[in-house]
Amino acid sequence: MSTKIYTPRGHIVVMHAFPPRARLLVAALCAVLMPLAFSTTASASPHQYSHSHPRTWQVSVGQETRNDAIQGMAFLPGTVWINQGDKIIWTAKAGEIHTVTFLATGQPLSQPFNPSDLQQLLPQGGSHYDGVSYYNSGVLTDESDSGFPSHTTYRLTFDKTGEFTYYCLVHGVMMKGLVHVRPAGTHYPFTQEQYNDQATVQKASILRDGYRLWAETRKDATRHLVFVGADDGTAMVMRFIEDNVTIRVGSSVTFVNSGMAAPHTVTFGPEQPNIFVPYGDRTNFTGQQLNSGILTPGTSFTVTFTKAGTYHYICGLHDYLGMTGTVKVKND
């Protein structure tokens, strides 16, 4: 009669393959080694032990395609479980600007983002989060020419237990994260490697969503209707959709921000210092400086072109990502 012994790693020892004395030796060895194997398997699992020493965790801020055209609005991982005394490092992974902001107890989320408010624009609070006060990273981006005072990382140590929600002030409730802080020594449900794997899958999904959104928005664009980017709360298209149009003298083009979160501008000619304020005559455009001011989601800007020529324009907030366009105006 044959006997099979299953080891903890799924290996099978078939006893009839050995002479009788050898079977006794194999059985004895299995009796000694199997408990050790079980012990090794258990200790190899990252979830079976806690760390008494503080750990540092990594979270990505934003996502993007290689050409910057698609930008993601997500902290990845969006939810992390850490222990008291642990630190999180947030790192910008996109050119679009973001913030990591913990609001003070009872403080409302202010929208839209106000870059003239230094408490929104610049870092606030110390390096150790107290669980109740206002802490802000300031502007985070991986591009050096965003036009904002910025940096690429933000570090915060958590000394208080609790559940803490944070936001990107630029994109509001559509971009938020959650930190669960448990007592020191608590078992961790995930390793950093597992968080990274989750983030890789989520990033791919976000960027696919951006390409889908781009294609769907393009179906509605015409030479007289240009979409100023597009976003759906998950991904952003940082391109004018129908970015090169040809029209006749006396015709108009309407620029529409049909998104949900991202602000933009339509700016012809050299930028003036404050692109947030409209300037120029949009009813009789002949090539002079012209700016829409901030186009928040749901707003539009119509320009009537009364002189033939080729006119280049940009989004004053996102031209460094490649958000530019051209209107060609012909006499016939």
C-alpha positions as CSV (number, residue, x, y, z in Angstrom):
1,M,0.0,0.0,0.0
2,S,1.3,3.5,-0.9
3,T,1.2,6.5,1.4
4,K,1.3,10.2,0.4
5,I,2.5,12.9,2.8
6,Y,1.7,16.5,1.9
7,T,4.1,19.1,3.2
8,P,3.1,22.7,4.0
9,R,4.3,23.9,0.7
10,G,2.2,21.3,-1.2
11,H,4.9,18.9,-2.0
12,I,4.0,15.2,-2.0
13,V,6.2,12.4,-0.6
14,V,5.0,9.0,-2.0
15,M,6.0,6.4,0.5
16,H,5.8,3.3,-1.7
17,A,8.8,4.7,-3.7
18,F,11.2,3.8,-0.9
19,P,12.3,0.5,0.7
20,P,10.6,-0.3,4.0
21,R,13.6,1.0,6.2
22,A,13.8,4.1,4.1
23,R,10.1,4.7,4.6
24,L,10.6,4.7,8.3
25,L,13.5,7.2,7.9
26,V,11.5,9.5,5.6
27,A,8.5,9.4,8.0
28,A,10.8,10.3,10.9
29,L,12.4,13.2,8.9
30,C,8.9,14.5,8.0
31,A,7.8,14.4,11.6
32,V,10.8,16.6,12.5
33,L,10.9,18.9,9.4
34,M,7.1,19.6,8.9
35,P,6.7,21.7,12.0
36,L,9.7,23.7,11.0
37,A,8.3,24.2,7.5
38,F,5.0,25.4,9.0
39,S,6.9,27.8,11.2
40,T,8.9,29.1,8.3
41,T,5.7,29.6,6.2
42,A,4.0,31.5,9.0
43,S,7.0,33.8,9.7
44,A,7.3,34.6,6.0
45,S,3.8,36.1,5.8
46,P,3.9,39.9,6.2
47,H,0.5,39.9,7.9
48,Q,1.4,37.6,10.8
49,Y,3.5,40.0,12.8
50,S,3.6,43.6,13.9
51,H,6.4,46.1,14.0
52,S,7.3,47.8,17.2
53,H,9.5,50.3,15.4
54,P,7.9,53.2,13.3
55,R,7.7,52.6,9.6
56,T,7.7,54.9,6.6
57,W,5.0,54.5,3.9
58,Q,4.8,55.8,0.3
59,V,1.8,57.3,-1.4
60,S,1.7,58.6,-5.0
61,V,0.0,61.9,-5.8
62,G,-1.5,62.0,-9.2
63,Q,-0.9,59.9,-12.3
64,E,-0.1,60.7,-16.0
65,T,0.7,59.4,-19.4
66,R,4.2,59.9,-20.9
67,N,3.0,62.8,-23.0
68,D,1.2,64.4,-20.0
69,A,-2.1,64.5,-22.0
70,I,-3.9,62.3,-19.4
71,Q,-3.7,63.2,-15.8
72,G,-5.2,61.2,-12.9
73,M,-7.0,62.6,-9.8
74,A,-6.1,60.1,-7.2
75,F,-3.9,59.4,-4.3
76,L,-2.5,55.8,-4.6
77,P,-3.1,54.0,-2.5
78,G,-6.2,55.9,-1.6
79,T,-6.5,54.3,1.8
80,V,-3.6,53.2,4.1
81,W,-3.4,51.5,7.5
82,I,-0.5,52.6,9.6
83,N,0.5,52.6,13.2
84,Q,1.0,55.4,15.7
85,G,4.5,57.0,15.1
86,D,4.6,55.9,11.4
87,K,5.4,58.4,8.7
88,I,3.9,58.8,5.2
89,I,5.8,60.3,2.3
90,W,3.6,61.6,-0.5
91,T,5.4,62.0,-3.9
92,A,4.1,63.8,-6.9
93,K,3.8,61.5,-9.9
94,A,2.2,64.0,-12.3
95,G,2.7,67.4,-13.8
96,E,-0.8,68.6,-12.8
97,I,-0.7,70.5,-9.5
98,H,-2.1,68.9,-6.4
99,T,-2.0,69.3,-2.6
100,V,-2.2,67.0,0.4
101,T,-4.4,68.8,2.9
102,F,-5.8,67.8,6.2
103,L,-8.5,70.3,7.2
104,A,-8.8,71.5,10.8
105,T,-11.7,70.1,12.8
106,G,-14.9,71.7,11.6
107,Q,-13.1,73.5,8.7
108,P,-15.1,73.4,5.4
109,L,-13.4,72.5,2.1
110,S,-12.9,75.7,0.2
111,Q,-13.5,75.6,-3.6
112,P,-12.2,76.5,-6.1
113,F,-8.5,76.5,-5.4
114,N,-7.3,80.0,-4.6
115,P,-3.6,80.5,-5.4
116,S,-3.6,84.0,-3.9
117,D,-4.4,82.4,-0.5
118,L,-0.9,81.5,0.9
119,Q,-2.4,79.0,3.3
120,Q,-3.6,77.0,0.3
121,L,-0.5,77.7,-1.9
122,L,2.3,77.1,0.6
123,P,3.0,74.4,3.2
124,Q,1.2,74.8,6.6
125,G,1.7,73.0,9.9
126,G,4.6,71.1,11.2
127,S,6.1,67.6,10.4
128,H,4.0,65.8,13.1
129,Y,0.2,65.7,12.5
130,D,-1.8,66.4,15.7
131,G,-5.1,65.1,14.3
132,V,-7.1,68.3,14.7
133,S,-5.3,71.2,13.0
134,Y,-4.8,72.4,9.4
135,Y,-1.9,70.8,7.6
136,N,-1.1,71.4,4.0
137,S,1.7,70.3,1.7
138,G,1.5,73.3,-0.6
139,V,1.6,72.7,-4.3
140,L,3.0,69.3,-5.4
141,T,4.1,68.6,-9.0
142,D,6.8,66.7,-10.8
143,E,7.2,69.6,-13.3
144,S,9.6,72.5,-12.5
145,D,7.9,74.9,-14.9
146,S,4.3,74.8,-13.6
147,G,4.4,78.5,-12.7
148,F,3.7,77.8,-9.0
149,P,6.1,77.6,-6.1
150,S,6.2,73.8,-5.7
151,H,8.0,70.7,-4.6
152,T,7.8,67.0,-5.2
153,T,7.3,65.4,-1.8
154,Y,5.5,65.9,1.5
155,R,6.3,64.1,4.8
156,L,4.1,63.8,7.8
157,T,4.4,61.7,11.0
158,F,1.2,60.5,12.7
159,D,1.3,60.7,16.5
160,K,-2.4,60.4,17.1
161,T,-4.6,57.4,16.5
162,G,-7.8,57.8,14.5
163,E,-9.2,58.0,10.9
164,F,-8.1,61.1,9.0
165,T,-9.4,62.2,5.6
166,Y,-7.3,64.5,3.4
167,Y,-7.9,66.3,0.2
168,C,-6.3,67.9,-2.8
169,L,-7.4,71.6,-2.6
170,V,-7.2,71.9,-6.4
171,H,-9.6,69.1,-7.1
172,G,-11.8,69.0,-4.0
173,V,-13.9,66.1,-2.9
174,M,-13.1,64.2,-6.1
175,M,-9.6,63.7,-4.9
176,K,-9.3,62.6,-1.4
177,G,-7.5,59.9,0.7
178,L,-7.9,58.2,4.1
179,V,-5.3,57.4,6.7
180,H,-6.2,54.8,9.4
181,V,-3.8,55.2,12.4
182,R,-3.9,52.4,14.9
183,P,-1.9,52.0,18.2
184,A,1.7,51.1,17.9
185,G,2.4,47.4,17.5
186,T,-0.9,46.7,15.6
187,H,-0.6,44.1,12.8
188,Y,-0.5,45.7,9.3
189,P,-3.0,44.4,6.8
190,F,-0.8,45.2,3.8
191,T,2.8,45.6,3.0
192,Q,4.2,48.5,0.9
193,E,4.7,46.1,-2.0
194,Q,1.1,45.1,-1.9
195,Y,0.0,48.8,-1.8
196,N,2.3,49.3,-4.8
197,D,0.7,46.5,-6.7
198,Q,-2.7,47.9,-6.0
199,A,-1.6,51.3,-7.2
200,T,-0.2,49.9,-10.5
201,V,-3.6,48.4,-11.3
202,Q,-5.5,51.5,-10.3
203,K,-3.2,53.8,-12.3
204,A,-3.8,51.7,-15.5
205,S,-7.5,51.9,-15.0
206,I,-7.5,55.7,-14.5
207,L,-5.4,56.3,-17.6
208,R,-7.7,54.1,-19.7
209,D,-10.6,56.1,-18.4
210,G,-8.9,59.2,-19.6
211,Y,-8.4,58.0,-23.1
212,R,-12.1,56.8,-23.2
213,L,-13.2,60.3,-22.0
214,W,-11.0,62.0,-24.7
215,A,-12.6,59.9,-27.5
216,E,-16.1,60.4,-26.3
217,T,-15.7,64.2,-25.9
218,R,-14.1,64.5,-29.4
219,K,-17.4,63.2,-30.9
220,D,-19.2,66.4,-29.8
221,A,-16.4,68.9,-30.8
222,T,-16.7,71.0,-34.0
223,R,-14.8,73.8,-35.6
224,H,-17.1,76.2,-33.7
225,L,-17.1,74.2,-30.4
226,V,-13.9,73.5,-28.6
227,F,-13.8,71.6,-25.3
228,V,-11.3,73.1,-22.8
229,G,-10.0,69.8,-21.6
230,A,-12.2,67.2,-20.1
231,D,-12.5,65.4,-16.7
232,D,-14.9,63.1,-15.0
233,G,-13.7,63.1,-11.4
234,T,-11.2,60.3,-12.1
235,A,-9.1,61.4,-15.1
236,M,-8.4,64.7,-16.8
237,V,-7.6,65.3,-20.5
238,M,-5.1,68.1,-20.6
239,R,-5.7,69.0,-24.2
240,F,-8.0,71.4,-26.1
241,I,-10.3,68.9,-27.8
242,E,-10.5,70.0,-31.5
243,D,-7.4,72.0,-30.8
244,N,-6.8,73.1,-34.4
245,V,-9.9,74.6,-36.2
246,T,-10.4,76.7,-39.3
247,I,-13.2,79.2,-39.6
248,R,-14.3,82.2,-41.7
249,V,-13.9,85.8,-40.8
250,G,-16.8,87.0,-38.6
251,S,-17.4,83.5,-37.2
252,S,-17.2,82.6,-33.5
253,V,-15.7,79.7,-31.5
254,T,-17.1,78.7,-28.1
255,F,-14.7,77.2,-25.6
256,V,-16.4,75.0,-23.0
257,N,-15.2,73.5,-19.8
258,S,-17.5,70.6,-19.5
259,G,-15.5,68.9,-16.8
260,M,-16.2,68.3,-13.1
261,A,-13.1,69.5,-11.3
262,A,-10.3,71.0,-13.4
263,P,-10.1,74.8,-14.0
264,H,-8.6,76.2,-17.3
265,T,-8.1,79.4,-19.2
266,V,-8.2,80.3,-22.9
267,T,-5.4,82.8,-23.4
268,F,-4.3,84.4,-26.7
269,G,-1.0,86.3,-26.9
270,P,1.6,86.8,-24.2
271,E,0.2,86.2,-20.7
272,Q,-0.3,89.1,-18.4
273,P,0.8,88.6,-14.7
274,N,-2.7,87.7,-13.5
275,I,-4.2,85.1,-15.8
276,F,-7.0,84.6,-13.3
277,V,-8.6,87.9,-14.4
278,P,-10.3,88.3,-17.9
279,Y,-8.9,90.9,-20.3
280,G,-9.3,91.8,-24.0
281,D,-12.3,92.1,-26.3
282,R,-13.7,88.7,-27.2
283,T,-16.4,90.2,-29.4
284,N,-14.0,91.7,-31.9
285,F,-10.8,89.6,-31.8
286,T,-8.2,90.8,-34.3
287,G,-5.0,89.3,-32.7
288,Q,-4.7,91.3,-29.5
289,Q,-4.1,89.9,-26.1
290,L,-7.2,88.1,-24.8
291,N,-7.8,86.0,-21.8
292,S,-10.9,84.2,-20.5
293,G,-9.9,84.3,-16.9
294,I,-10.5,81.1,-15.0
295,L,-13.0,78.8,-16.7
296,T,-14.4,76.6,-13.9
297,P,-16.4,73.5,-14.7
298,G,-19.6,74.3,-16.5
299,T,-18.5,77.7,-17.9
300,S,-17.8,78.8,-21.4
301,F,-16.0,81.5,-23.4
302,T,-17.0,82.6,-26.9
303,V,-14.7,84.6,-29.2
304,T,-15.7,86.3,-32.4
305,F,-12.8,86.5,-35.0
306,T,-13.0,89.6,-37.2
307,K,-9.7,89.4,-39.0
308,A,-8.0,86.8,-41.0
309,G,-4.9,85.1,-39.6
310,T,-3.6,82.3,-37.5
311,Y,-4.0,82.6,-33.8
312,H,-2.3,80.5,-31.2
313,Y,-3.7,80.1,-27.7
314,I,-2.9,78.2,-24.5
315,C,-4.4,77.2,-21.2
316,G,-2.5,79.5,-18.9
317,L,-2.6,76.9,-16.2
318,H,-1.6,73.8,-18.2
319,D,0.4,74.9,-21.3
320,Y,3.5,73.3,-19.7
321,L,1.7,70.0,-20.1
322,G,1.0,70.7,-23.8
323,M,-2.4,72.2,-23.6
324,T,-2.3,74.6,-26.6
325,G,-4.4,75.2,-29.7
326,T,-4.7,77.2,-32.9
327,V,-7.5,79.0,-34.7
328,K,-7.1,79.7,-38.4
329,V,-9.3,82.4,-39.7
330,K,-9.9,82.7,-43.5
331,N,-11.6,85.3,-45.7
332,D,-13.5,82.8,-47.8
